[in-house]
Amino acid sequence: MTGNTFFFFLILAAMVATVVALVRGIIAFLKTTEADLKAGAMNQSGLKQNKMMRMRIAFQALAIILVILMLVMSRGS
């Protein structure tokens, strides 16, 4: 397996993880109740939403870094 193929599969995995985190975050948003919104303090729903969105950003950053690395490595050969 060449280096580019390896990076391709890593990028694909990062993209799938990004979509999964995005969908889980959207589901957490949809499960928010009116009581959660009126509570004022941070609740479990809000914590899960924040966690999923932070994970999405991390996976997106990983995918971008992998694409940059793949481009740099392919340019050198």
Backbone as a ProteinNet text record, in pm:
[ID]
protein_1_A
[PRIMARY]
MTGNTFFFFLILAAMVATVVALVRGIIAFLKTTEADLKAGAMNQSGLKQNKMMRMRIAFQALAIILVILMLVMSRGS
[TERTIARY]
85.7	0	89.8	64.8	145.9	105	189.9	162.5	34.7	8.5	-112.6	-237.6	-231.5	-346.9	-373.9	-266.6	-280.7	-345.1	-296	-354	-499.1	-528	-665.6	-759.5	-721.3	-807.4	-816	-706.8	-712	-805.2	-796.1	-883	-1028.7	-1053.3	-1189.1	-1245	-1162.4	-1204.9	-1234.6	-1151.9	-1174	-1302	-1330.7	-1453.7	-1577.1	-1570.6	-1683	-1703.9	-1595.1	-1606	-1666.5	-1632.2	-1688.9	-1839.3	-1884.3	-2028.4	-2101.1	-2042.3	-2105.6	-2119.1	-2013.1	-2019.5	-2121.5	-2129.3	-2227.4	-2369.6	-2397.3	-2532.2	-2567.2	-2472.6	-2500.2	-2526.4	-2454.4	-2476.8	-2612.9	-2653.2	-2785.4	-2895.1	-2876.3	-2975.4	-2984.5	-2870.8	-2872.3	-2946.6	-2928.6	-3002.8	-3152.8	-3189.6	-3331.8	-3398.7	-3320.5	-3376.7	-3388.4	-3346	-3356	-3503.2	-3538.1	-3677.3	-3690.9	-3814.4	-3839.7	-3788.7	-3800.3	-3749.8	-3598.4	-3528.2	-3383.2	-3348.9	-3426.6	-3399.9	-3429	-3530.1	-3568.3	-3484.8	-3408.4	-3333.2	-3226.5	-3169.6	-3069.7	-2930.1	-2914.4	-2783.1	-2751.9	-2626.2	-2585.5	-2643.2	-2704.9	-2765.2	-2698.7	-2740.9	-2681.9	-2695.3	-2809.9	-2832.5	-2733.6	-2715.6	-2622.2	-2478.7	-2442.8	-2307.8	-2282.3	-2381.6	-2364.7	-2355.1	-2436.3	-2430.7	-2291.2	-2239.1	-2106.6	-1998.5	-2008.8	-1909.5	-1909.8	-2028.4	-2036.9	-1984.5	-2013.1	-1965.5	-1814	-1758.3	-1612.4	-1546.6	-1608.2	-1554.5	-1558.6	-1666.6	-1679	-1566.5	-1539.9	-1433.2	-1298	-1274.7	-1147.6	-1130.3	-1235.5	-1225.4	-1206.1	-1270.8	-1250.6	-1106.2	-1051.8	-912.9	-818.1	-845.1	-762.7	-766.6	-885.5	-899.3	-822.1	-829	-758.3	-607.1	-560.1	-416.9	-369.7	-449.1	-412.3	-407.4	-501.9	-500.7	-375.4	-341.3	-220.6	-96.9	-86.8	27	35.2	-78.7	-80.5	-33.1	-79.7	-37.9	111.4	161.2	303.8	387.3	344.5	419.8	413.5	299.8	289.1	364.4	377.6	450.1	599.6	646.3	788.7	832.4	738.5	779.9	771.3
-118	0	123.7	213.4	334.5	434.2	535.2	638.1	714.3	743.8	818.3	736.5	605.5	519.5	516.9	508.1	508.8	638.9	752.8	881.6	892.6	837.2	840.5	772.3	654.8	583.3	656.1	719.6	799.2	919.7	985	1100.5	1056.1	943	889.8	860.6	800.5	771.6	900.6	1003.4	1132.1	1197.8	1184.7	1243.3	1170.7	1038.2	962.1	998.9	1010.7	1049.4	1188.9	1279.6	1414.5	1410	1331.7	1321.5	1257.8	1154.7	1089.1	1188	1263.1	1362	1470.5	1512.5	1613.7	1563.1	1441.4	1384.8	1367.7	1318.5	1303.3	1438.5	1542.3	1676.4	1730.8	1707.5	1752	1679	1549.7	1472.7	1527.3	1561.4	1619.5	1752.6	1834.6	1960.3	1933.7	1835.1	1805.5	1751.1	1689.1	1632.7	1736.1	1858.3	1963.6	1994.8	1997.1	2024.7	2170.9	2214	2350.8	2370.9	2266.5	2275	2294.6	2229.5	2246.1	2391.3	2451.9	2589.8	2689.2	2660.8	2753.1	2734.5	2625.5	2594.8	2699.7	2759.6	2864	2809	2709.8	2650.8	2547.1	2510.1	2409.2	2274.3	2206.1	2076.6	1968.1	1844.2	1731.1	1746.6	1794	1811.8	1912.3	2022.7	2125	2075.3	1999.4	1943.8	1846.5	1764	1667.9	1741.1	1844.7	1923	1982.4	2043	2104.7	2001.5	1886	1780.4	1732	1710	1660.5	1763.6	1890.4	1993.4	2011.7	1998.6	2004.1	1885.6	1767.6	1650.1	1669.2	1727.5	1753.2	1843.7	1949.4	2042.6	1973	1889	1816.5	1721.3	1648.7	1556.7	1632.6	1746.7	1828.6	1876.4	1921.2	1968	1853.8	1735.8	1619.2	1588.5	1592	1564.9	1667.9	1794.2	1899.5	1880.3	1848.2	1824.8	1706.2	1599.8	1482.8	1514.8	1594.5	1634.4	1715.8	1808	1889	1799.3	1706.6	1615.5	1531.8	1483.6	1403.1	1485.5	1609.3	1696.3	1728	1754.2	1783.9	1661.6	1544.2	1422	1387.4	1408.7	1376.4	1477.1	1597.2	1699.5	1671.1	1610.2	1581.8	1464.4	1380.8	1263	1283
0	0	0	-91.7	-101.9	6.4	21.6	121.9	94	-33.7	-68.8	-41	-65.6	-36.7	112.9	191.1	336.4	383.4	332.1	368.8	322.3	205.5	156.1	254.6	304.8	399.6	533.8	576.3	699.5	682.3	567	539.3	533.1	469	460.9	599.7	685.6	823.4	900.1	880.9	948.3	898.3	769.2	714.6	768.7	776.2	830.8	977.9	1053.1	1194	1207.7	1116.4	1117.9	1097.3	1000.4	972.5	1090.5	1150.4	1265.6	1381.4	1410	1517.9	1486.8	1360.4	1320.6	1341.5	1297.2	1311.3	1458.7	1537.8	1681.7	1748.3	1705.3	1759.4	1719.9	1595.6	1550.4	1626.1	1647.3	1724.9	1866.5	1926.4	2061.2	2061.2	1957.3	1946.5	1936.3	1857	1837.5	1963.5	2050.6	2174.5	2286.6	2260.3	2360.8	2387.4	2514.1	2551.6	2594.4	2607.4	2652	2794	2876.9	3014	3015	2922	2912.2	2879.9	2791.5	2750.5	2861.8	2942.8	3050.2	3175.9	3184.9	3306.6	3336.1	3234.8	3257.3	3277.8	3363.3	3388.1	3279.6	3271.4	3174.2	3216.9	3121.8	3151	3067.2	3085	3013.8	2862.3	2817.8	2675.3	2616.8	2685	2639.2	2639.3	2742.6	2748.6	2634	2602.3	2492.9	2358.7	2340.2	2216.5	2198.2	2304.4	2297.3	2269.4	2334.7	2315.3	2170.3	2113.8	1976.5	1876.5	1899.5	1807.6	1819.2	1940.4	1955.4	1885.9	1896.3	1828.1	1676.9	1627.1	1483.2	1435.4	1510.4	1473.4	1476.8	1576.2	1585.9	1467.5	1431.6	1317.7	1186.7	1172.3	1052.3	1043.7	1156.1	1159.2	1123.5	1176.1	1144.7	995.3	937.4	793.9	711.5	748.1	675.3	687.4	806.6	827.1	743.9	739.7	660.3	510.4	463.5	321.7	292.1	380	359.9	358	451.5	454.6	327.5	280.5	159.3	40.5	30.6	-79.5	-73.9	45.5	61.4	23.6	68.5	37.4	-111.7	-174.8	-316.6	-403.6	-355.2	-431.1	-430.6	-323	-311.2	-397.8	-440.9	-520.4	-668.6
[MASK]
+++++++++++++++++++++++++++++++++++++++++++++++++++++++++++++++++++++++++++++

